[in-house]
């Protein structure tokens, strides 16, 4: 059995950032796949640059921004975001609740009347919350159908603040991500930047944790057994609980992503577009508009229940049909594509899930055992938030000495 100081499970951006921030402690990173980065990966196919769906950094913390960008070799693009909504055959600027004046007069008056007649906030569920703050018109036309497509669940099952600060208000004109940055070579450049700060000998790939004994601080993997002083997991929290044989009722959706490359361009200028109606996808992003490329290059996202079955070819056929229906393609020819599944993608935040995590954290954090990151905390947050949390956790670990 090998002894390690800080054992980090997961070689995504959170786990690697944590390792890079440690000042006084030694570490070992375990990653079950053959490549690092988690969902922050890039495929370059000819002229097409594709990620695991849109991975665009929105930095509000200059220290974190400089830390991540310092070692990047790729040209960095800073983009002023353009986003919109395809609603019943019309294009409405995003966010919907700030642009209801772009609807026809009847729908605008309906939304405005309902908005002005909101009386008291109902925090019972996500669905009741948005209806009580935005009114039935806005919610029934966009908020509810879009989020039901995305989360693939009944919104009454979700906690009222599931989207936290990321939920656009009707009054705040500047959003958290009005601008974003993106390396021309894709989001994996962020991972490469962090890796330059790390010792490759302290990172093991193809190494999957099979069981955890937190009382004796032992991790068993497919390649060996490790005794640790401190543990930081970035695994999805339900997976962590499974390794501990602890029951949970945590749930999430999965997202099927098709990265699509075509033989010609488009006049559409948006960076990504939302679809609340009966199209199979809930969002389509335009890499070509971000990277200033000639030929159309898309990421297309479809939300499904985590255990829902699908046929990849049928799904692609439906996507191409709907892309034509909504005017994104016409006689375009698909020349290349990549398919991938993100599971979990968007976790379902409930009162029970929040309590489960808080109880676990209060029990184990004093023992130098942490579960962090978007999936490790079973929450909704930005990539920057993950890096900030990794830095704070590293400081906590260093202070144990």
Residue, then its C-alpha position, 0 to 999 in steps of 0.5 A: x500500500x502506497x502512502x500519499x499526502x493529498x489524494x486527488x480523485x479526478x483529473x478535470x479542471x477542478x482537481x488539476x487546479x487544486x493540485x497546482x494551488x497546493x503550496x505546502x502539501x504533496x499530492x497524487x492525482x488519479x484519473x480513470x480515463x486515458x486523457x485529462x481534462x474531464x469535460x474540458x476537452x477539445x477535438x480538432x478535425x481539419x479546420x473544425x475545433x470542437x469541445x465537449x459542448x460550449x466551454x467558454x470562460x467568463x472571468x470576473x476574477x482577474x487573479x484567476x484569469x491571469x493564473x489560467x491564461x499565463x501559460x497558454x500558447x494559443x491565441x486568445x479571443x475575447x468575444x462580446x456575446x451575442x445570443x438569441x432565442x428561436x421562438x415560434x419562427x421569430x428571433x428574440x434577443x436573450x434573455x427572453x424576460x428582458x426582451x418581451x417587447x420584441x414579441x407581437x403586441x398580444x403576447x407582449x401585453x400578456x407577458x407584461x400584464x402577468x409580470x406586473x401582477x406578480x404578488x409575492x414570491x413562492x419559493x416552494x419549487x423552481x417552477x413556482x418561483x419563476x411563475x411568482x417572479x416573472x408571471x405565467x406569460x413569460x414562464x409558459x412561453x419560454x422559461x418553463x418549456x426551455x428548462x424542461x427540455x434542458x433538465x429533462x424533468x418536472x421543474x416542480x422537482x427542483x429547488x427554487x434557486x437551482x440556477x442561483x446567480x445565473x438566472x437572468x432577471x427582468x431588470x439587470x441588463x448586464x449578465x455575468x457572461x456578457x463577454x467570454x474568452x476562448x483559445x483558438x485551439x479550443x478549451x483544452x488549452x486551459x488544461x495544458x496551461x494548468x498542467x505546466x504547473x504540475x509534476x507529471x509523475x504525480x498524475x496517474x491516468x487509467x486509474x479508477x477508484x473502486x472503493x473508499x474507506x474514509x475512516x481508515x483513509x484508504x482508497x482502492x483502485x484498479x492499479x493499487x491501494x493508497x493510504x492518504x492523509x487528506x482526500x479531495x474528490x471531484x467525482x460526481x457526488x452520487x458516484x462518491x456516495x456509491x463508493x462509500x455504499x451510502x444511499x442517495x436519491x440524487x438525480x441529473x440529466x444527460x446531454x447528447x452533444x453533436x459537433x457538426x461541420x458543414x461545407x459552407x457558411x451562414x449569415x447567422x451572427x449569433x454565438x448560441x441560440x436557445x430553442x424552447x419549442x418542439x425542436x429536438x435540441x434546446x441549444x445550438x452554438x456556432x463555433x464558426x462565429x466565435x472563431x471567425x471561420x468560413x464554414x458552419x461549425x455547430x454544437x447541438x445539445x439535446x437533454x435526456x433523462x439519465x437512463x433514457x435510451x436513444x438511437x444515435x443515427x435517429x437522433x442525428x437525423x432528427x437534428x438535421x431535420x430540425x436545423x433545416x426547419x429553423x433555418x440554420x441549414x438549407x442545402x448544407x452538406x454535413x462533412x464531419x461530426x463528433x458525437x458524445x454524451x455528458x452524464x451527468x450534465x445538469x444536476x437536479x438541485x433539490x432540498x434533499x440533495x442540498x441537505x445530503x451534501x451539507x451533512x456529508x461535508x459537515x461530517x467529513x471536512x473536519x477529517x480533511x476529506x472534501x468533495x468539490x467542483x460542480x459535480x462534487x458539490x452537486x450544484x450549478x456553477x461556472x468554471x471560474x467558480x470551480x477554480x476558485x473553490x479549488x484554490x480555497x480548498x488548497x489553502x484549507x489543506x495547507x493550513x492543516x499543517 
